[in-house]
Amino acid sequence: MAQPDGKKIFFENLSGAGKAIAVLTSGGDAQGMNAAVRAVVRMGLYVGAKVYFIHEGYQGMVDGGDNIREATWESVSSMLQVGGTVIGSARCKEFRTHEGRLKAAHNLVQRGITNLCVIGGDGSLTGANLFREEWSGLLAELVEQGVIEADAVQKYSALHIVGMVGSIDNDFCGTDMTIGTDSALHRIIEVVDAIMTTAQSHQRTFVLEVMGRHCGYLALVSALACGADWVLIPEMPPEDGWEEKMCQKLSANRAGKKRLNIIIVAEGAIDRNNKPITTDNIKNLVVKCLGFDTRVTILGHVQRGGTPSAFDRILASRMGVEAVLALLETTANTPACVVSLCGNQSVRLPLMECVQMTQEVQKAMDEKRFEEAVKLRGRSFENNLKTYKLLAHRKPESELPTSNFNVAVLNVGAPAAGMNAAVRSAVRVGISEGHKMFAVSDGFEGFYKGQIKEIKWGDVGGWTGQGGSLLGTKRTLPAKHVDKIAEQIRKHNINALLVIGGFEAFECLLQLYEARAAYEEFCIPMCMLPATISNNVPGTDLSIGADTALNAIVELICMCQTCDRIKQSASGTKRRVFIIETMGGYCGYLATVGGLAAGADAAYIYEEPFDIRDLQANVEHLTEKMKTSIQRGLVLRNENSSENYTTDFIYQLYTEEGKGVFDCRKNVLGHMQQGGAPSPFDRNFGTKISAKAMQWISKKLVDTFRQGRVFANSEDSCCLLGMRRRALVFQPVVQLKQESDFVHRIPKEQWWLKLRPLMKILAKYKTSYDVSDSGQLEHVDRNRPKESDASVAM
């Protein structure tokens, strides 16, 4: 397929010829590790390097022999969707000794390996850095022992280390997200959603223990994502007297006709005296003080199990490629680095700076400097905690500020998972800010019909886990009804609008902004949150709902392939290609990123025009792969990628051309991509950006209140809140108009197009690759801009 102009040709600039790269996984396993291993192997082979597996972590490096094996392209096939780590992981006491590291150095030198990619936690990465620092001394010692030749010291003079953090706890400082965390959250939320149904049936209280001996991230984010009544984490122990406050809250919720209570506890939860708080302690407390039927569920290692989420597959694939780039660019003077994620951008950070900061967190907790421990965890963790407190703990009416402002919230366009979490967050933050909140049913159609009513704190309880749009949503644009909408704004004295939706919502805000010249009623603060599975809104890298859709695509593809394998098992294995059509209108985000997550061989999209020659080249490429050990092929097509090259056409072409080598199956996923419960990412993303939007609205209301009324007519009073690389940014919609293709309802520039060459490289195509956006080594204390509070991103 044609490549966008201006690409920097990676293959000509960074060659791995003559280099040997080894990859190992160490410490605890985490979903997504296999995706990272696959990306390292295939990117390494792509640049011409030799790539080796080190099985069983550092133990395999010390033992050598068959534990260190050369990897091939085919050896990482079919591992993208597998949980755990297929190359094994083990604790190794011997590597902690000088003698053990001497053996490991000998085993690497024998194979010419001087580049290590280590996927593990802070202990594994610290061990790798020590190994690197000792390397020259170890080689000199091996020469003295007569085990290696003297010229080997110069030939293999430096050991280069690049790390990736694989840990479900998200306990490593310097990165917003570690490999495996999102998948662990999926396991937790699946359990919580299941428990909530039985808890409601019997009016029970459930106490859930999740992993996190030293880090409360899983507990905190899962509590935020399910609307838990109480959460206990090691970084921020509850104030003295918390037992009474918790029981009062549980009792108040029951009195408010809430039929269940959820309490989430990190396994390392402590009180202010560093004394452990256990699930049994909490159960006994609730039973004794309230007499509630209370059950305990300890999730344990189920959080490590199962297939990796779409987020983890994409994160690990991006990090794996970035790790190889870092190894190729490193010099003898380059410190060992770790590939991290900040917002939606890969960054490289000095490994030991991150390790030291991670250790400082534990030291601060041990010394009871809990506020500092939270700050050291990073802006992401800190904002999660602030948002949870804001949404979960309602202040008494007497303590609430009185703003006398009315704020309306509505959904526009197609439903997207996470919309309800965003509405819940907006309502509760708005009430906490002292506003009166109004819900508008059925978008702007309901607005002009007067379907507007006040919505209270308790009305949005339990909304975070609900799919679709509980407010109802329509695609109706306001232009034809501005007079009636203005009338409703006057009638209900609406002082600000929060609009949650996709491209239609963007068009709606533009129309309301333009209507300000004729109607002063629209001279109020207005903010839009992007929510659409298509991720086709200008001004943001990500939209609420897109992550849930990606997970649905990956799950449905896996289901198709698994069912096919079961059907074929009796009659022998047959090579087969699946042709899958995704939604997205003219936006190829789902096809491209879903293809990366599922290991697709090709993805056809509108933004990258293709013709019959491209289709033929793809068929021939796949045919060659199928003649080896590859048993399954995957081709995705965005629904509006071409008027003539339809899904049926591509299916028939592949079927005809693949005769004698493979056959085909096709599947149109349709609206299944929109349905279902929102993913943890979408719940958390929707919750946090909605809270930020409401705080922006509150400030604008105060700033624009003059002579007894709100009057806001500047460009920056009508904004879209989106994630741009590292930051969440408010952008005037009138400025974003220039960045939009209104005919095809997509942004003119889309960041994810840079992922397409990556998908092709991992599918064994020779293609150009843009390294201009690759991570650069920077320091931990500078890796986040001041305005950034992005939590988790692709």
C-alpha positions in Angstrom: 0.0 0.0 0.0 1.1 3.6 -0.6 2.9 5.3 2.3 2.3 8.9 3.3 5.0 11.3 2.1 7.7 12.7 4.3 8.4 9.4 6.2 11.9 8.9 7.5 13.0 5.6 6.1 14.0 3.6 9.2 15.6 0.8 7.3 18.2 3.1 5.7 19.0 5.0 8.9 19.3 2.4 11.6 20.6 -1.0 10.7 20.9 -3.9 13.2 23.1 -5.9 10.9 25.8 -7.7 12.9 24.0 -7.1 16.2 22.6 -9.7 18.5 19.6 -8.9 20.7 18.3 -11.1 23.5 14.9 -10.8 25.2 13.9 -12.2 28.5 11.0 -11.9 30.9 11.7 -11.8 34.6 9.9 -11.6 37.9 6.1 -12.0 38.0 4.3 -12.7 34.8 1.9 -10.1 33.3 -0.6 -10.3 30.4 0.9 -8.6 27.4 4.5 -9.8 28.0 4.2 -12.1 24.9 3.1 -9.2 22.7 6.2 -7.3 23.8 8.4 -10.4 23.1 6.8 -10.7 19.7 7.4 -7.1 18.9 11.1 -7.2 20.0 11.7 -10.4 17.9 10.0 -9.2 14.7 11.4 -5.6 14.9 14.9 -7.0 15.6 14.7 -9.4 12.6 13.2 -6.5 10.5 16.4 -4.4 11.0 18.7 -7.4 10.3 19.8 -8.3 13.9 20.0 -11.8 15.3 17.4 -12.2 18.1 17.6 -14.7 20.9 15.1 -15.9 23.5 16.4 -16.3 27.0 14.0 -18.8 28.6 13.2 -18.8 32.3 14.5 -15.3 32.9 17.9 -14.8 34.6 18.0 -18.4 35.6 18.1 -19.3 31.9 20.8 -16.7 31.3 22.9 -18.3 34.1 22.3 -21.9 33.1 22.8 -21.2 29.4 22.5 -24.2 27.0 19.1 -24.6 25.4 17.7 -21.8 27.5 19.2 -19.3 25.1 17.9 -20.0 21.6 17.8 -18.1 18.4 14.3 -16.8 17.6 12.7 -16.9 14.1 9.7 -15.0 12.7 7.5 -18.1 13.0 8.6 -18.8 16.6 6.5 -15.8 17.8 3.4 -16.6 15.8 0.1 -17.1 17.6 1.5 -15.7 20.9 -0.1 -12.3 20.8 -3.3 -13.4 22.5 -1.6 -15.7 25.0 -1.5 -14.6 28.6 1.5 -15.0 30.9 4.9 -15.4 29.2 5.6 -18.3 26.9 9.4 -18.0 27.3 9.0 -18.5 31.0 10.0 -16.4 34.1 11.8 -17.5 37.3 13.3 -16.0 40.4 17.1 -16.5 40.3 19.1 -16.3 43.5 22.3 -17.2 41.6 22.1 -14.1 39.4 22.3 -12.0 42.5 25.8 -13.4 43.2 29.0 -12.4 41.3 29.6 -16.0 40.3 26.1 -16.2 38.8 26.5 -13.0 36.7 30.0 -14.3 35.6 28.3 -17.4 34.2 25.6 -15.3 32.5 28.2 -13.0 30.9 30.0 -16.1 29.5 26.8 -17.5 28.0 26.0 -14.2 26.3 29.5 -13.6 24.9 29.5 -17.1 23.5 26.6 -16.1 21.3 27.8 -12.5 20.7 24.9 -11.0 22.6 25.6 -7.4 23.8 22.0 -6.1 23.7 19.5 -7.1 26.3 15.8 -6.3 26.4 14.5 -7.0 29.9 10.7 -7.2 30.6 10.0 -7.2 34.3 9.6 -5.2 37.5 12.0 -2.9 39.3 14.0 -5.7 40.8 14.6 -7.4 37.4 15.6 -4.0 35.9 17.9 -3.1 38.8 19.6 -6.5 38.3 20.1 -5.8 34.6 21.6 -2.4 35.3 24.1 -3.9 37.8 25.0 -6.6 35.2 25.7 -3.8 32.7 27.9 -1.8 35.1 29.9 -4.9 35.9 30.2 -6.1 32.3 33.7 -5.0 31.4 35.0 -6.4 34.7 33.2 -9.7 34.1 34.8 -10.0 30.7 38.2 -9.3 32.0 37.8 -12.0 34.7 36.7 -14.5 32.0 39.8 -13.7 30.0 41.9 -14.3 33.1 40.3 -17.6 33.6 41.1 -18.5 30.0 37.4 -19.0 29.2 37.2 -16.4 26.4 39.8 -14.9 24.1 41.4 -11.5 24.9 40.0 -9.8 21.8 36.5 -10.6 23.0 36.8 -7.8 25.6 37.2 -5.2 22.9 34.7 -6.9 20.5 32.0 -7.1 23.2 33.1 -4.2 25.3 29.7 -2.8 26.3 26.4 -4.3 27.3 23.4 -2.3 26.3 20.2 -2.6 28.4 16.7 -1.4 27.6 13.8 -2.3 29.9 10.1 -2.6 29.6 8.0 -2.8 32.8 5.8 -5.8 33.0 3.7 -5.6 36.2 0.0 -5.8 36.8 0.4 -3.5 39.9 1.5 -0.4 37.9 4.0 0.2 40.7 6.9 1.6 38.6 7.5 5.3 38.7 8.0 7.1 35.4 5.3 5.5 33.4 1.5 6.1 33.3 0.9 2.4 32.6 2.8 -0.8 32.9 2.3 -3.9 30.7 -0.4 -6.1 32.2 -2.2 -3.5 34.4 -5.1 -2.9 32.0 -5.7 -6.7 31.6 -5.7 -7.1 35.4 -8.3 -4.3 35.7 -10.4 -6.2 33.2 -10.3 -9.3 35.4 -11.2 -7.3 38.5 -14.0 -5.4 36.8 -15.5 -8.6 35.3 -15.6 -10.0 38.9 -17.0 -6.8 40.4 -19.8 -6.6 37.7 -20.7 -10.2 38.3 -20.7 -9.7 42.1 -22.9 -6.6 41.9 -25.8 -8.6 40.5 -25.8 -11.1 43.3 -25.2 -8.4 45.9 -28.2 -6.5 44.7 -30.3 -9.6 44.8 -29.6 -10.3 48.5 -28.7 -6.8 49.8 -25.2 -7.8 50.6 -21.9 -6.0 51.3 -18.9 -7.4 49.4 -15.3 -6.8 50.5 -12.9 -7.5 47.6 -9.2 -7.9 48.0 -7.1 -7.1 44.9 -3.4 -7.4 44.3 -1.0 -4.6 45.3 1.3 -5.3 48.2 3.0 -1.9 47.9 0.9 -0.1 45.3 -2.8 0.6 45.4 -3.3 1.4 41.8 -5.5 -1.6 41.0 -7.7 -1.0 44.0 -8.0 2.7 43.4 -8.8 2.5 39.6 -11.2 -0.4 40.0 -13.0 1.5 42.8 -13.2 4.5 40.4 -14.4 2.3 37.6 -17.2 0.6 39.5 -18.2 3.3 41.9 -17.1 1.4 45.0 -18.3 2.8 48.4 -14.9 2.6 50.0 -11.3 1.9 49.0 -8.3 1.2 51.1 -4.7 1.6 49.6 -1.2 1.6 51.1 -0.2 5.0 49.8 -3.0 6.9 51.6 -4.2 5.1 54.7 -7.5 6.4 56.1 -7.6 9.0 58.8 -8.0 7.8 62.4 -11.7 7.0 63.1 -12.2 5.8 59.5 -14.1 2.7 60.8 -17.0 4.9 62.0 -17.0 7.0 58.9 -17.1 4.0 56.6 -20.0 2.4 58.5 -21.9 5.7 58.4 -21.5 5.9 54.6 -22.5 2.3 54.1 -25.6 2.8 56.3 -26.5 6.1 54.5 -26.3 4.3 51.1 -28.6 1.6 52.3 -31.0 4.2 53.7 -30.9 5.8 50.2 -32.3 2.5 48.8 -28.9 1.3 47.5 -29.1 -2.5 47.7 -25.4 -3.3 47.8 -22.1 -2.1 49.1 -18.7 -2.6 47.5 -15.5 -2.2 49.5 -12.2 -2.7 47.6 -9.0 -3.4 49.5 -5.5 -3.6 48.2 -3.6 -6.5 49.7 -1.1 -4.1 51.2 -3.6 -1.7 52.7 -2.5 -0.2 56.0 -3.7 2.2 58.6 -1.8 5.4 59.8 0.3 3.3 62.1 1.4 1.0 59.3 -0.8 -1.8 60.7 -2.3 -4.1 58.0 -6.0 -3.7 57.2 -7.3 -7.1 56.1 -10.6 -8.1 54.5 -11.5 -10.1 57.6 -11.0 -7.0 59.7 -13.5 -5.1 57.5 -16.0 -7.9 57.3 -16.1 -8.3 61.1 -16.4 -4.5 61.5 -19.4 -4.2 59.1 -21.1 -7.2 60.7 -20.6 -6.0 64.2 -21.5 -2.3 63.6 -24.2 -2.6 61.0 -25.3 -6.3 60.9 -25.1 -6.3 57.1 -24.8 -9.7 55.3 -21.1 -9.4 54.3 -19.0 -11.6 52.1 -15.3 -11.6 51.3 -13.8 -12.3 47.8 -10.1 -12.5 47.3 -9.3 -12.4 43.6 -5.7 -13.6 43.9 -3.9 -14.8 40.8 -7.0 -14.6 38.6 -5.9 -11.0 38.1 -2.7 -12.3 36.3 -4.7 -14.7 34.2 -6.5 -14.7 30.9 -5.8 -13.1 27.6 -4.3 -9.6 27.4 -6.6 -6.7 26.7 -6.5 -4.7 23.5 -4.7 -1.9 25.4 -2.0 -4.2 26.7 -1.4 -5.7 23.3 -1.0 -2.3 21.7 1.0 -0.9 24.5 3.4 -3.9 24.5 3.8 -3.9 20.7 4.6 -0.2 20.7 7.0 -0.5 23.6 8.7 -3.6 22.1 9.4 -1.7 18.8 10.6 1.3 20.8 12.9 -0.9 22.8 14.6 -2.2 19.7 15.0 1.4 18.4 16.6 2.4 21.7 19.0 -0.5 21.6 20.1 0.4 18.1 20.7 4.0 19.0 22.5 3.4 22.3 26.2 4.0 22.7 28.7 3.0 25.4 28.0 6.2 27.3 24.2 5.9 27.1 22.7 4.9 30.5 20.4 1.9 30.7 16.9 3.2 29.9 13.3 2.0 30.4 10.6 2.6 27.7 7.7 4.3 29.3 4.3 5.8 28.5 3.3 9.4 29.2 -0.2 10.2 28.1 -0.2 8.9 24.5 3.5 9.1 23.8 6.4 6.7 24.3 9.3 8.2 26.3 12.7 6.8 27.3 13.8 7.4 30.9 17.0 6.5 32.7 16.3 3.2 34.3 17.9 3.9 37.7 16.2 7.3 38.0 12.8 5.4 37.8 14.0 2.7 40.2 15.2 5.2 42.7 11.9 7.1 42.6 10.0 3.8 43.0 12.1 3.1 46.1 11.4 6.6 47.4 7.7 5.9 47.4 8.1 2.9 49.7 10.5 4.9 51.9 7.9 7.7 52.2 5.2 5.2 53.1 7.5 3.6 55.8 8.1 7.0 57.3 4.4 7.9 57.2 4.9 10.7 54.6 1.8 9.6 52.8 1.0 12.8 50.9 4.5 12.7 49.5 4.1 9.0 48.6 1.0 9.8 46.5 2.9 12.6 44.7 5.9 10.4 44.0 3.5 7.9 42.3 2.9 10.5 39.7 0.2 12.8 38.3 -1.8 9.9 37.1 -2.1 8.2 40.5 -2.7 11.5 42.3 -5.5 12.5 40.0 -7.1 9.1 40.3 -7.2 9.5 44.0 -8.5 13.1 43.9 -11.3 12.1 41.4 -12.3 9.1 43.5 -12.6 11.3 46.7 -14.6 13.8 44.7 -17.1 11.3 43.4 -17.5 8.8 46.2 -17.7 11.0 49.2 -20.6 13.4 49.2 -20.3 16.4 51.4 -23.2 17.4 53.6 -25.5 20.0 52.1 -24.3 22.6 54.7 -20.7 22.2 53.5 -21.4 22.5 49.8 -20.7 25.9 48.1 -23.8 27.7 46.7 -23.1 28.8 43.1 -26.6 29.4 41.9 -25.5 28.1 38.5 -27.5 25.6 36.4 -25.5 23.2 34.2 -27.1 20.9 31.6 -25.5 17.7 30.4 -26.5 15.7 27.3 -25.3 13.0 25.0 -25.2 13.5 21.2 -24.7 11.0 18.3 -24.3 7.3 18.5 -24.0 5.6 21.9 -20.5 4.8 23.2 -19.5 2.8 26.2 -18.3 5.1 28.9 -20.9 7.9 28.3 -22.8 7.0 31.5 -19.6 7.1 33.5 -18.9 10.6 32.1 -22.5 11.8 33.0 -22.2 10.4 36.5 -18.9 12.2 37.0 -20.3 15.4 35.6 -23.4 15.3 37.8 -21.5 14.6 41.0 -18.6 17.0 40.4 -21.2 19.7 39.5 -23.1 19.1 42.7 -19.9 19.2 44.7 -19.1 22.6 43.1 -22.5 23.8 44.2 -24.3 23.8 40.9 -27.8 22.5 40.1 -27.4 19.8 37.4 -29.9 19.1 34.7 -30.1 16.1 32.4 -31.3 16.4 28.8 -32.8 13.3 27.3 -32.3 12.3 23.6 -29.7 15.0 22.8 -30.6 18.2 21.1 -33.9 16.7 19.9 -34.9 16.3 23.5 -33.5 19.7 24.3 -35.8 21.6 21.9 -38.7 19.5 23.0 -38.1 20.4 26.7 -37.0 16.9 27.9 -35.0 18.6 30.7 -35.1 17.7 34.3 -32.9 18.2 37.4 -30.7 15.2 38.2 -29.4 14.4 41.7 -26.4 12.7 43.3 -28.2 9.5 43.9 -29.8 9.4 40.5 -26.5 8.4 38.8 -25.5 5.7 41.3 -24.4 2.5 39.5 -24.0 4.2 36.1 -20.3 3.6 35.6 -20.7 0.0 34.5 -23.7 0.6 32.2 -23.2 0.4 28.4 -24.9 2.7 25.9 -26.5 6.0 27.0 -29.0 6.0 29.8 -29.9 9.6 29.0 -30.7 8.6 25.4 -28.9 10.0 22.5 -29.8 11.3 19.0 -27.9 12.6 16.0 -30.1 15.7 15.6 -28.2 18.9 15.1 -29.4 22.1 16.7 -29.2 24.5 13.7 -32.8 24.1 12.7 -34.1 24.4 16.2 -31.9 27.1 17.8 -34.9 29.3 18.6 -36.6 26.5 20.6 -33.3 25.5 22.3 -32.7 29.2 23.2 -36.2 29.3 24.7 -35.5 26.2 26.8 -32.2 27.7 28.0 -34.1 30.8 29.2 -36.9 28.7 30.7 -34.6 26.5 32.8 -32.0 29.3 33.3 -29.2 27.1 31.9 -25.8 28.7 32.5 -23.5 26.1 31.0 -23.6 23.1 28.7 -21.6 19.8 28.8 -22.0 17.9 25.6 -20.8 14.3 25.4 -20.6 12.7 22.0 -18.8 12.1 18.6 -18.4 14.1 15.5 -22.1 15.2 15.7 -21.4 16.7 19.1 -18.5 18.7 17.6 -20.8 20.0 14.8 -23.4 20.9 17.4 -21.0 23.1 19.4 -19.9 24.8 16.3 -23.5 25.6 15.4 -24.2 26.9 18.9 -21.1 29.0 18.8 -22.1 30.5 15.5 -25.6 31.1 16.8 -24.2 33.4 19.6 -24.4 36.3 17.2 -28.2 36.0 17.0 -29.0 34.5 20.4 -27.4 35.7 23.6 -28.7 32.5 25.3 -25.8 30.6 23.8 -23.2 33.0 25.3 -22.5 30.6 28.1 -19.6 28.2 28.7 -19.9 25.1 26.6 -17.6 22.1 26.7 -17.6 18.9 24.6 -16.2 15.5 25.6 -15.3 13.2 22.7 -17.2 9.9 23.0 -17.4 7.7 19.9 -16.2 4.2 19.1 -14.9 5.5 15.7 -12.4 7.9 17.4 -12.9 10.4 14.6 -13.2 13.6 16.5 -10.7 16.4 15.8 -8.6 17.7 18.7 -8.1 14.4 20.6 -6.0 11.3 20.2 -8.6 9.2 22.0 -12.4 9.1 22.5 -14.5 7.6 25.2 -15.9 4.3 23.9 -13.1 3.4 21.4 -11.2 1.2 23.8 -14.4 -0.9 24.5 -14.9 -1.3 20.8 -11.3 -2.4 20.3 -11.7 -5.1 23.0 -15.0 -6.2 21.3 -13.2 -6.5 18.0 -10.3 -8.5 19.4 -12.6 -10.8 21.4 -14.8 -11.4 18.4 -11.8 -12.2 16.2 -10.4 -14.6 18.8 -13.8 -16.2 19.1 -14.0 -16.7 15.3 -10.6 -18.2 15.2 -11.1 -20.4 18.2 -14.4 -21.8 16.9 -12.7 -22.5 13.6 -9.8 -24.4 15.3 -12.4 -26.5 17.2 -14.3 -27.3 14.1 -11.1 -28.2 12.2 -9.6 -30.4 15.0 -11.3 -33.6 14.0 -10.4 -33.3 10.3 -6.9 -31.9 10.6 -5.6 -28.4 10.5 -6.5 -26.2 7.5 -5.0 -22.9 6.6 -7.5 -20.1 6.7 -7.8 -16.4 6.3 -10.5 -14.3 8.1 -11.8 -11.2 6.4 -13.3 -8.9 9.1 -15.3 -5.7 8.5 -15.1 -3.1 11.3 -17.2 0.0 11.9 -15.9 3.6 11.9 -17.5 5.4 9.0 -14.6 6.8 7.0 -12.2 6.6 10.0 -9.9 3.7 9.9 -8.9 3.8 13.6 -10.7 0.6 14.6 -9.4 -1.4 11.6 -5.8 -0.2 12.1 -5.5 -0.3 15.9 -7.7 -3.4 16.1 -5.4 -5.0 13.4 -2.3 -4.2 15.5 -4.0 -5.7 18.6 -5.1 -8.8 16.8 -2.0 -9.3 14.7 -3.6 -8.6 11.3 -1.8 -9.2 8.0 -3.5 -6.2 6.4 -6.0 -3.5 7.2 -7.8 -1.5 4.5 -8.9 2.0 5.3 -10.2 5.1 3.6 -7.2 7.3 4.7 -4.7 5.1 2.9 -6.1 4.6 -0.7 -5.5 1.1 -2.1 -6.1 -0.5 -5.5 -6.2 -3.9 -7.1 -2.4 -4.0 -7.2 -2.2 -3.6 -3.5 -4.8 -6.3 -2.9 -2.9 -8.7 -5.2 0.4 -7.9 -3.4 -1.3 -8.6 0.0 -2.7 -11.9 -1.3 0.7 -13.0 -2.6 2.4 -12.0 0.6 -0.1 -14.0 2.7 0.2 -17.0 0.4 3.9 -17.1 0.9 3.5 -16.9 4.7 0.8 -19.6 4.6 3.3 -22.0 2.9 5.4 -21.9 6.0 4.0 -22.8 9.5 1.5 -19.9 9.6 -2.0 -21.5 9.9 -4.2 -18.4 10.2 -4.4 -15.1 8.4 -6.4 -12.0 9.3 -7.5 -9.1 7.1 -9.5 -6.1 8.4 -11.5 -3.7 6.3 -13.0 -0.5 7.5 -16.6 -0.3 6.4 -16.2 2.8 4.2 -12.6 2.2 3.1 -13.7 1.9 -0.6 -16.9 2.1 -2.6 -15.9 -0.6 -5.0 -13.5 -2.9 -3.1 -16.2 -4.1 -0.7 -15.8 -6.8 2.0 -17.5 -9.2 -0.3 -15.2 -8.4 -3.2 -12.1 -8.8 -1.0 -13.4 -12.1 0.4 -14.0 -13.4 -3.1 -10.6 -12.2 -4.3 -8.8 -13.9 -1.4 -10.9 -17.0 -1.8 -10.1 -17.3 -5.5 -6.4 -16.4 -5.3 -5.8 -18.6 -2.2 -7.0 -21.8 -3.8 -4.7 -24.7 -3.0 -3.1 -22.8 -0.1 -5.9 -21.4 2.1 -9.6 -20.8 2.2 -11.5 -17.8 3.6 -14.2 -16.8 6.1 -15.7 -13.4 6.5 -17.5 -11.7 9.3 -19.1 -8.2 9.6 -18.9 -7.3 13.2 -21.6 -4.6 13.0 -23.1 -3.0 16.1 -21.6 -5.6 18.5 -18.7 -3.1 18.6 -21.0 -0.6 20.3 -22.6 -2.8 22.8 -21.6 -4.3 26.1 -20.3 -3.0 29.4 -17.6 -0.3 29.1 -14.0 -1.4 29.6 -12.1 -0.2 32.7 -10.2 2.3 30.5 -13.4 3.9 29.1 -14.9 4.1 32.6 -11.8 5.7 34.0 -11.2 7.9 31.0 -14.8 9.1 30.9 -14.9 9.7 34.6 -11.7 11.7 34.8 -12.1 13.9 31.7 -15.7 14.7 32.7 -14.5 15.8 36.2 -11.9 18.0 34.6 -14.5 19.5 32.2 -16.8 20.3 35.1 -14.0 22.1 37.0 -13.3 24.1 33.8 -17.0 25.0 33.5 -17.1 26.1 37.1 -14.1 28.4 36.6 -15.6 29.8 33.4 -18.9 30.5 35.1 -17.2 32.5 37.8 -15.0 34.3 35.3 -17.9 35.3 33.0 -20.4 36.2 35.7 -21.0 40.0 35.4 -23.9 42.2 36.6 -26.0 39.3 37.7 -25.7 37.1 34.7 -23.3 34.8 32.8 -22.1 36.2 29.5 -19.4 34.2 27.6 -18.8 34.9 23.9 -15.1 34.4 23.5 -13.6 31.5 21.4 -12.2 29.9 24.5 -15.6 29.6 26.2 -16.7 27.0 23.7 -14.1 24.2 23.9 -13.4 20.5 23.3 -11.5 18.7 25.9 -9.1 16.2 24.3 -6.0 14.2 24.9 -3.1 15.6 22.8 0.1 13.4 23.1 0.9 14.0 26.8 -1.7 16.4 28.0 -5.5 16.9 28.3 -6.1 20.2 26.5 -9.1 22.5 26.2 -9.3 23.7 22.5 -11.8 26.2 21.0 -14.0 24.3 18.6 -13.9 27.1 16.1 -10.1 26.6 15.8 -10.6 22.9 15.4 -12.9 23.6 12.4 -9.8 24.1 10.3 -8.5 20.7 11.2 -11.7 18.8 10.2 -12.8 17.1 7.0 -16.6 17.6 7.3 -17.5 15.6 4.2 -15.9 12.4 5.6 -16.3 13.4 9.3 -12.7 12.8 10.2 -9.8 15.0 11.4 -7.4 16.0 8.6 -4.4 14.6 10.5 -4.7 11.5 12.7 -1.8 10.3 15.0 -2.6 6.6 14.7 -1.7 6.5 11.0 1.9 6.3 12.3 1.0 2.9 13.7 0.2 1.4 10.3 3.8 0.8 9.3 4.3 -0.8 12.6 1.4 -3.2 12.0 2.9 -4.0 8.5 6.4 -4.6 9.9 5.0 -7.0 12.5 3.2 -8.8 9.6 6.5 -9.2 7.8 6.2 -6.5 5.2 9.2 -4.4 4.2 8.0 -0.9 4.6 9.2 2.6 5.6 9.0 3.5 9.2 8.9 7.0 10.7 11.3 7.3 13.7 10.8 11.1 14.0 8.3 10.6 16.8 10.2 7.9 18.7 11.1 8.5 22.3 14.1 10.5 23.3 16.0 10.0 26.6 14.8 12.4 29.2 14.8 12.7 32.9 12.0 11.5 35.2 11.3 14.9 36.7 10.7 16.4 33.2 8.7 13.6 31.6 5.4 15.3 32.2 4.4 18.8 31.2 2.8 20.9 34.0 -0.6 20.9 32.4 -0.7 17.2 31.8 -2.9 15.0 34.0 -3.7 12.3 31.4 -4.1 9.0 33.2 -4.0 6.2 30.8 -3.7 6.3 27.1 -3.0 4.3 23.9 
